[in-house]
Amino acid sequence: MYLENIILHNYRNYGDINFTPSPNINYIYGENAQGKTNLLESIYYLLTAHSFKTKNEYELVKWGGSYLRIKGKVWVKGDISNINIYFSNNKEKKILVNGKEVKRDSFFSMFPVVIFHPEDLLMIKEGPLLRRKFLNREITRMYTRYWKYLQQYYRVLRQRNSLLKDQAVKRKDLESWDEILCFYGSKVVYLRMKFLNKLDKYFKEIHGTFTNNKEDVRLYYKSCVNLEEVTQVDKTGKDKITEKEIYNQFFNLLKDKQEEEIKKRYTMIGPQVEDFNVYINNKNIKKYASQGQQRTAVLSLKIALFNFLEENNKFSILLLDDVFSELDEKRKRAVLDFVEDKGLQCFITSYEKKVIPAEKNSFAVYKLDGGGLVNENSGKFN
C-alpha cells in the first residue's frame, strides 16, 4: 500500500497544496510552526477520517475558511482508490471512495496507517484511559468485530449503571444484565488479550533491533480476571486463552462485588477499567525508564503494529512525527536502517536535515517552508 498523491484545500495552515510523495521514504524537515505535523495529520485524516490531534474537526479548517477538502489516490495490492473527504464548519461530512459514499466506522479500517507522534508518550506517562483508547483503536483495525462488541458492551454497561443508581434496585434485575454484560465483556477482554499476546512478539523483536538486544521488554494486560486461569496450553504447547473461562470468571466476580456495587452505585469491574503496562527489564516503564527509553519503547510499539498488520495481509503506511528527539545517534541510525530495509512507504518529519546520512540517497528529502514543499532531490515545488 502506498499514497500516490494528496491534495489539500483549507486544511490547517495549508490553503492549497498538491503533494506527490515518493512510494518509499519521504523525509520532511523545516523550522517549527511550518506545518510538518499538520501534513502528517492530513495523510492520517485522508486514510482514517480521524485526526490524531483533536476530536474537534472544525479545528482542522483553515482560519477564515468554512470547509476543508482532502483528495488522494492510494494503491492497495495493485488497485487504486480515489478518496475524497469533505468537512464543513456546520459539521457536514462526506467520505467518498471511488465516488461512493462510505460510513465513517467502516472507512476507518479500509486503509491502515500507523502514526508515531510525540504526544504518544502520554500513553506511557499518564493514566489508563489513553492506553485503552490505543487498544480499542488498533484492535478495531485488526479484528473488525471488536468495535461491535465494544459498542454493545458499553450500551449494556450504561443500562446496568442506571439500574445501580436506583435505590430500589433488585438483585434479580442486576443478574439479568450481568449475563449480557459478561457475554460482550468476555469477547472484548478475549480480543484484547489475544491482540496484546501477538503484538508482544513483534514489540520485542523491533525493540531488540533498536537497542541491540540490550533491553528486555514485554506487554502485560491488567484484567479483573486471573490471566493464568483463563489461559490453557494447547496441543502444540502454546498458551491459548479461553473466552468461556473469561466469561465464567467475570460473572462470578460480578456476583462477589454485587453488594459493594449496590452501595457505590456503579459497575466496578470490566473492560472499562482495565489497562495494560509496558515493562523494561522487568520494571514498569512509567516509573523506571528514562525519557529516551520511553520514546524508544513507544516507537517500537508503533512499528510492531506495522509488522503485525503486514503479516496479517493488512499493508500499511508509516508516519513518524519528530521521531528523532531524545534518541541517541545509534537509535536514530537503527530507525533509518529499519525503514529503508523494510521497503515501505514512510513519512518522517524533523526540524533538522543533517539526520539523513549522505549515503541514504534513496530518501526523498523535502524542505517545508511557508506552507510549501521543496523537493531537494529535484528542486521542484509542491
MARFIBA-424361 format. One record per residue (C-alpha): z, y, x; residue in three letters. Coordinates in steps of 0.02 Angstrom, whole numbers, padded with zeros to 5 digits, always signed. Each point is the difference from the previous one (the first is absolute). Layout:
ZYXALA ...
END
This chain:
+00000+00000+00000MET -00038+00175+00061TYR -00020+00176-00065LEU -00178+00062+00023GLU +00023+00175-00067ASN +00125+00114-00088ILE -00032+00167-00084ILE +00144+00116-00045LEU -00003+00148-00118HIS +00158+00105-00028ASN +00113-00127+00084TYR +00155+00078+00081ARG -00062+00123+00134ASN -00180-00063-00013TYR -00126+00096-00104GLY -00149-00112+00034ASP -00017-00130+00136ILE -00122-00144+00023ASN +00065-00126+00127PHE -00099-00150+00062THR +00120-00095+00114PRO -00033-00136+00126SER +00019-00178-00068PRO +00117-00030+00147ASN +00134+00114+00074ILE +00009+00182-00056ASN +00118+00107+00104TYR +00038+00170-00078ILE +00099+00128+00098TYR +00044+00183-00020GLY +00141+00125-00011GLU +00134-00016-00133ASN -00036+00064-00177ALA -00187-00031+00016GLN -00004-00138-00131GLY -00001-00161+00101LYS +00125-00086-00116THR -00091+00072-00151ASN -00161-00083+00057LEU +00084-00170+00015LEU +00084+00028-00168GLU -00170+00035-00079SER -00066-00167+00065ILE +00154-00088-00068TYR -00020+00090-00166TYR -00184-00048-00011LEU +00044-00184+00024LEU +00158-00009-00108THR -00001+00151-00118ALA +00176+00034+00068HIS +00070+00121+00129SER +00121-00064+00131PHE +00077+00174+00012LYS +00035+00057-00179THR +00016-00060-00179LYS -00059+00169-00067ASN -00188-00011+00011GLU -00025+00183-00043TYR +00065+00034+00177GLU -00161-00081+00064LEU -00110+00134-00080VAL -00049+00138+00120LYS +00097+00162-00028TRP -00092+00105-00128GLY -00103-00147-00064GLY +00015-00087-00167SER -00061-00174+00048TYR -00044-00114+00145LEU -00137-00127+00024ARG -00016-00137+00130ILE -00153-00109+00022LYS -00024-00143+00121GLY -00102-00153+00047LYS +00091-00157+00053VAL -00075-00161+00068TRP +00090-00161-00047VAL -00073-00168+00054LYS -00177+00068+00003GLY +00009+00090-00168ASP +00017+00188-00019ILE +00112+00085-00126SER -00020+00182-00050ASN +00169+00075-00045ILE +00021+00164-00093ASN +00173+00070-00041ILE +00027+00159-00100TYR +00168+00082-00035PHE +00037+00166-00084SER +00157+00106-00016ASN +00013-00047-00184ASN +00029-00179+00063LYS -00170-00065-00052GLU -00047-00140+00119LYS -00152-00112+00012LYS -00036-00142+00121ILE -00179-00062+00006LEU -00062-00149+00102VAL -00190-00015+00000ASN -00005+00112-00152GLY +00125-00100-00104LYS +00173+00068-00042GLU +00144-00103+00070VAL +00184+00005-00047LYS +00120+00058+00135ARG +00106-00158+00004ASP -00149-00116+00024SER -00083+00118+00126PHE +00151+00000+00117PHE -00035-00174+00071SER -00189+00010+00007MET -00017+00084+00171PHE +00148-00047+00114PRO +00057+00135+00121VAL +00152+00002+00114VAL +00079+00165+00050ILE +00130+00042+00133PHE +00068+00177-00005HIS +00160+00077+00071PRO +00093+00002-00166GLU -00009-00191+00001ASP +00148+00008+00119LEU +00106+00052-00148LEU -00026-00177-00065MET +00111-00056+00144ILE +00118+00148+00009LYS +00042+00026-00183GLU +00057-00107-00147GLY -00081-00150-00084PRO -00107+00097-00127LEU -00142+00032+00124LEU +00005-00180+00060ARG -00015-00064-00179ARG -00146+00118-00029LYS -00082-00070+00157PHE +00022-00178-00065LEU -00062+00041-00174ASN -00154+00090+00064ARG -00053-00125+00132GLU +00038-00158-00098ILE -00108+00069-00142THR -00146+00008+00123ARG +00027-00181+00050MET +00050-00078-00167TYR -00070+00099-00147THR +00111-00091-00126ARG +00154+00073+00084TYR -00022+00171-00080TRP -00006-00077-00173LYS +00161-00098+00032TYR +00085+00156+00068LEU -00048+00106-00149GLN +00062-00133-00122GLN +00161-00019+00098TYR +00040+00186-00009TYR -00044+00004-00186ARG +00128-00138-00033VAL +00125+00081+00119LEU -00007+00163-00099ARG +00032-00095-00161GLN +00146-00095+00075ARG +00077+00159+00074ASN -00018+00086-00168SER +00093-00144-00080LEU +00138+00008+00132LEU +00029+00183-00043LYS +00044-00050-00177ASP +00190-00018-00011GLN -00021-00133-00133ALA -00115-00108+00108VAL +00010-00186-00038LYS -00009-00130+00138ARG -00127-00104-00097LYS -00116+00150-00009ASP +00014+00021+00188LEU -00037-00183+00033GLU -00163+00007-00098SER -00058+00142+00113TRP +00065-00091+00155ASP -00127-00139-00020GLU -00147+00121-00006ILE +00071+00106+00140LEU +00019-00153+00111CYS -00174-00063-00045PHE -00086+00156+00069TYR +00132+00039+00130GLY -00015-00171+00082SER -00189+00024+00014LYS +00024+00171+00082VAL +00130-00065+00124VAL -00105-00155+00037TYR -00154+00103+00044LEU +00103+00121+00104ARG +00074-00143+00101MET -00170-00083+00017LYS -00080+00162+00057PHE +00135+00045+00128LEU +00005-00177+00071ASN -00186+00008+00035LYS +00000+00181+00058LEU +00141-00042+00122ASP -00117-00112+00100LYS -00131+00136+00022TYR +00136+00129+00034PHE +00070-00100+00145LYS -00172-00027+00075GLU -00052+00183-00006ILE +00168+00065+00060HIS -00007-00123+00145GLY -00170+00070+00048THR +00065+00179+00000PHE +00161-00039+00096THR -00062-00136+00118ASN +00113-00123-00095ASN +00157+00085+00065LYS +00072+00029-00174GLU +00031-00127-00136ASP -00023+00062-00179VAL +00017-00075-00173ARG +00000+00048-00184LEU +00142-00053-00112TYR +00002+00014-00190TYR +00168+00046-00076LYS +00011-00083-00170SER +00132-00035-00131CYS -00048-00184+00016VAL +00048-00110+00147ASN -00155-00013+00109LEU +00048-00167+00075GLU +00029-00079-00170GLU -00168+00056-00072VAL -00096-00061+00153THR -00047-00182+00018GLN -00092-00092+00139VAL -00169-00069-00054ASP -00088-00157+00063LYS -00072+00092+00150THR +00171+00059+00055GLY -00029+00180-00053LYS +00120+00101-00107ASP -00054+00016-00181LYS +00079+00125-00120ILE +00025-00068-00177THR -00022+00119-00145GLU +00099-00115-00115LYS +00154+00008+00110GLU -00013+00190+00009ILE +00000+00003-00190TYR +00151-00114-00012ASN +00102+00099+00126GLN -00047+00166-00079PHE +00048-00062-00173PHE +00168-00068+00058ASN +00039+00161+00094LEU -00032+00101-00158LEU +00125-00109-00090LYS +00128+00027+00137ASP -00028+00188-00003LYS -00001+00017-00190GLN +00175+00070-00023GLU -00020+00122+00144GLU -00170+00058-00062GLU +00068+00031-00175ILE +00135+00109+00076LYS -00120+00094+00114LYS -00139+00005-00133ARG -00147-00043+00112TYR -00084-00151+00080THR +00074-00020+00173MET -00113-00131+00080ILE -00185-00035+00010GLY -00159+00062+00087PRO +00041+00182-00042GLN +00144+00001+00126VAL -00065-00122+00131GLU -00060+00050+00173ASP -00068-00061+00166PHE +00054+00037+00178ASN -00089+00005+00166VAL +00090-00076+00148TYR -00035+00025+00185ILE +00086-00115+00124ASN +00113-00057-00144ASN +00058+00177-00040LYS -00041+00108-00150ASN -00135+00120+00058ILE +00069+00139-00109LYS +00162+00006+00099LYS -00038-00062+00175TYR -00180+00044+00046ALA -00069+00155+00087SER -00125+00116-00083GLN -00141-00077+00103GLY +00054-00176-00047GLN +00007+00047-00184GLN -00173+00078+00007ARG -00071-00153+00089THR +00079-00116-00129ALA -00070+00096-00149VAL -00171+00010+00082LEU +00006-00188+00035SER +00048-00030-00182LEU -00150+00101-00062LYS -00124-00086+00116ILE +00076-00167-00048ALA -00049+00045-00178LEU -00178+00026+00060PHE -00005-00173+00080ASN +00081-00079-00153PHE -00132+00077-00113LEU -00142-00050+00116GLU +00053-00182+00013GLU +00006-00007-00189ASN -00180+00062-00010ASN +00052+00177-00049LYS -00083+00108+00132PHE +00079+00169+00026SER -00016+00170+00084ILE +00141+00059+00115LEU +00064+00180+00000LEU +00119+00054+00140LEU +00070+00176-00019ASP +00086+00079+00150ASP +00031-00176+00062VAL +00032+00038+00185PHE +00151+00115-00016SER +00154-00074+00085GLU -00097-00148+00071LEU -00004-00029+00187ASP -00166-00017+00092GLU +00003-00190-00003LYS +00022-00006-00189ARG -00134+00133-00027LYS -00121-00103+00103ARG +00049-00159-00093ALA -00042+00083-00167VAL -00169+00061+00063LEU -00042-00170+00074ASP +00047-00087-00162PHE -00109+00105-00115VAL -00145-00009+00124GLU +00011-00189+00021ASP +00019-00027-00187LYS -00169+00077-00037GLY +00063+00083-00158LEU -00031+00172-00074GLN +00147+00108+00045CYS +00042+00185-00016PHE +00127+00070+00125ILE +00068+00177+00003THR +00089+00090+00141SER +00030+00177+00061TYR -00067-00044+00173GLU -00165-00068+00065LYS +00061-00068+00167LYS +00076-00156-00081VAL -00173-00082+00001ILE -00041-00074+00173PRO -00173+00043+00067ALA -00056-00182-00001GLU +00022-00012-00190LYS -00170+00081-00029ASN -00029-00101-00159SER +00124+00111-00093PHE -00074+00136-00110ALA +00101+00156+00046VAL +00011+00148-00119TYR +00083+00169+00021LYS +00067+00073-00162LEU +00007+00189-00004ASP +00002+00119-00147GLY -00037-00136-00126GLY -00156-00058+00094GLY -00032-00154+00108LEU -00097+00003+00163VAL -00064-00170+00060ASN +00031+00013+00186GLU -00112-00151+00034ASN -00153+00086-00075SER +00051+00182-00019GLY -00039-00005-00186LYS +00106+00082-00134PHE +00065-00079-00161ASN 
END
